[in-house]
Amino acid sequence: MEKSWEQLRGIPVDREGEFVYSLRPRTEKYLSRLLCEVKVVDNTKIVTIRSTYKIENLTLYPIELMLVDESGHPVYSLEKIVPGKEFSLPIEAVIKNRIRIQPDRELLIFLWFSIVCSLFPEGFGYKWCTPIRWEDLISRKSLTIKCPHADPKEAAFRFQAWIQMDSADSSLS
């Protein structure tokens, strides 16, 4: 039976900002958190409640993200993240599962169709990176993620990943 967190009470939405709440009880080695973002856009208050685990695509290319179990089988649906956008990972999935990314083959084929059509008939040719455990990223603070090419003679597609956390946060050290 899955454990659930205690209900959060009294979340104020009377001022703009990002507010982080610890979820109890602690279910894993690391403390789980929930972020509440309050902002006003065109005289409308927007309240967003999301995970503090966020993937931002700061590349020039769309990327695909998949959460997988320890055997490499998908446990959530494929997410596509366009450049400049972000995706919040499900809180309960981050510690239990692993993250895989790769360049978005469909959009890259469309963008580069005239160039790569004859060179890489199966798409742009890049495969999924090896599964990344959240603990590995926390322990290293940054790492280079490589997506190998289907043709071993071609260079891998590389992403740089890093963790950004509150300097006062001791639960992740």
C-alpha positions as CSV (number, residue, x, y, z in Angstrom):
1,M,0.0,0.0,0.0
2,E,1.3,3.4,-1.0
3,K,1.9,6.0,1.7
4,S,0.3,9.4,1.1
5,W,1.3,12.8,2.4
6,E,-0.5,14.7,5.1
7,Q,-2.9,17.4,3.8
8,L,-1.4,20.9,3.5
9,R,-3.5,23.6,5.2
10,G,-3.5,27.3,5.0
11,I,-1.6,28.0,1.8
12,P,-1.8,31.7,1.4
13,V,-2.4,33.1,-2.1
14,D,-2.6,36.8,-1.1
15,R,0.8,37.8,-2.4
16,E,2.9,37.0,-5.5
17,G,5.9,34.7,-5.3
18,E,7.0,31.1,-5.1
19,F,6.4,29.3,-1.9
20,V,7.8,25.8,-1.1
21,Y,6.1,23.4,1.4
22,S,7.6,20.2,2.8
23,L,5.5,17.2,2.4
24,R,5.1,14.9,5.5
25,P,5.8,12.2,6.3
26,R,9.1,11.8,4.6
27,T,8.6,8.8,2.4
28,E,12.2,8.4,1.1
29,K,15.7,9.4,1.8
30,Y,15.0,12.9,0.6
31,L,12.3,15.3,1.7
32,S,9.5,15.8,-0.9
33,R,8.4,19.3,-1.6
34,L,5.5,21.1,-3.3
35,L,5.8,24.5,-4.9
36,C,3.0,27.0,-5.0
37,E,3.5,29.9,-7.4
38,V,1.2,32.9,-7.2
39,K,1.3,35.6,-9.9
40,V,-1.0,38.1,-11.4
41,V,-1.3,38.4,-15.2
42,D,-3.7,41.0,-16.7
43,N,-5.5,41.4,-13.4
44,T,-6.0,37.7,-13.1
45,K,-4.5,35.8,-10.2
46,I,-2.8,32.5,-11.4
47,V,-2.0,29.9,-8.8
48,T,0.2,27.0,-9.9
49,I,0.9,24.0,-7.7
50,R,3.7,21.8,-9.0
51,S,6.6,19.6,-8.1
52,T,9.9,21.3,-7.3
53,Y,11.6,18.8,-9.6
54,K,11.6,20.7,-12.9
55,I,13.3,20.0,-16.3
56,E,14.0,23.1,-18.4
57,N,14.9,22.9,-22.0
58,L,17.5,25.5,-22.5
59,T,18.7,24.0,-25.8
60,L,17.8,25.1,-29.4
61,Y,16.1,21.7,-30.0
62,P,12.9,20.0,-28.7
63,I,13.6,17.1,-26.4
64,E,11.7,14.0,-25.3
65,L,11.7,12.9,-21.7
66,M,10.6,9.5,-20.3
67,L,10.4,8.3,-16.8
68,V,11.4,4.6,-16.6
69,D,11.6,1.9,-13.9
70,E,14.9,0.2,-12.9
71,S,14.3,-2.3,-15.8
72,G,14.1,0.6,-18.3
73,H,10.3,0.2,-18.9
74,P,8.3,3.4,-19.3
75,V,6.2,4.3,-16.2
76,Y,4.7,7.6,-17.5
77,S,3.8,8.9,-20.9
78,L,6.4,10.5,-23.2
79,E,6.8,14.2,-22.6
80,K,8.0,16.6,-25.3
81,I,9.6,19.8,-24.2
82,V,10.1,22.6,-26.7
83,P,13.0,25.0,-26.4
84,G,12.5,27.6,-23.6
85,K,9.8,25.5,-21.9
86,E,9.8,23.3,-18.8
87,F,8.2,20.2,-17.4
88,S,7.6,19.5,-13.7
89,L,8.3,15.8,-12.9
90,P,5.8,14.1,-10.7
91,I,7.0,14.2,-7.1
92,E,6.4,10.5,-6.3
93,A,8.1,9.4,-9.5
94,V,11.4,11.2,-9.1
95,I,12.9,9.1,-6.4
96,K,11.4,5.8,-7.5
97,N,12.2,6.1,-11.2
98,R,14.9,7.2,-13.6
99,I,14.9,9.9,-16.3
100,R,15.8,9.3,-20.0
101,I,16.1,12.1,-22.6
102,Q,16.8,12.4,-26.2
103,P,16.5,15.0,-29.0
104,D,12.9,15.0,-30.3
105,R,13.3,12.9,-33.5
106,E,10.0,14.0,-35.1
107,L,10.6,17.7,-34.9
108,L,14.3,17.4,-35.8
109,I,13.3,15.5,-38.9
110,F,10.8,18.2,-39.8
111,L,13.3,21.0,-39.2
112,W,16.2,19.3,-41.0
113,F,14.2,17.3,-43.5
114,S,16.1,18.5,-46.6
115,I,19.5,17.8,-45.0
116,V,18.9,14.6,-43.1
117,C,16.3,12.9,-45.1
118,S,18.8,10.9,-47.1
119,L,21.4,10.6,-44.4
120,F,19.2,9.3,-41.6
121,P,16.1,7.6,-42.9
122,E,15.0,6.5,-39.4
123,G,15.0,10.0,-38.0
124,F,17.8,12.1,-36.7
125,G,19.6,9.0,-35.5
126,Y,20.0,9.7,-31.8
127,K,19.0,7.2,-29.2
128,W,17.9,7.6,-25.6
129,C,20.5,8.4,-23.0
130,T,21.2,5.9,-20.3
131,P,18.7,6.2,-17.4
132,I,19.6,8.9,-14.9
133,R,18.9,8.4,-11.2
134,W,18.0,11.6,-9.3
135,E,20.5,10.6,-6.6
136,D,23.3,10.7,-9.2
137,L,22.5,14.2,-10.2
138,I,22.2,15.3,-6.6
139,S,25.6,13.8,-5.7
140,R,27.4,15.3,-8.7
141,K,25.6,18.7,-8.9
142,S,26.1,18.5,-12.7
143,L,26.7,16.0,-15.4
144,T,27.0,15.6,-19.2
145,I,24.2,13.4,-20.6
146,K,25.1,11.6,-23.9
147,C,22.6,10.3,-26.4
148,P,24.5,7.9,-28.7
149,H,23.9,8.0,-32.4
150,A,22.6,5.0,-34.2
151,D,25.8,5.2,-36.4
152,P,28.8,4.6,-34.1
153,K,30.9,6.8,-36.4
154,E,28.7,9.8,-35.5
155,A,29.2,11.9,-32.4
156,A,26.8,11.6,-29.5
157,F,24.2,14.4,-28.8
158,R,25.2,15.9,-25.5
159,F,23.1,17.7,-22.9
160,Q,24.5,19.5,-19.8
161,A,22.4,18.9,-16.7
162,W,22.8,20.6,-13.3
163,I,20.9,20.8,-10.1
164,Q,19.7,24.2,-8.8
165,M,18.6,24.3,-5.2
166,D,18.1,26.6,-2.3
167,S,21.5,27.2,-0.6
168,A,19.8,26.8,2.8
169,D,18.5,23.3,1.8
170,S,20.3,20.6,3.8
171,S,17.9,17.7,2.9
172,L,19.6,17.2,-0.5
173,S,23.2,17.2,0.7
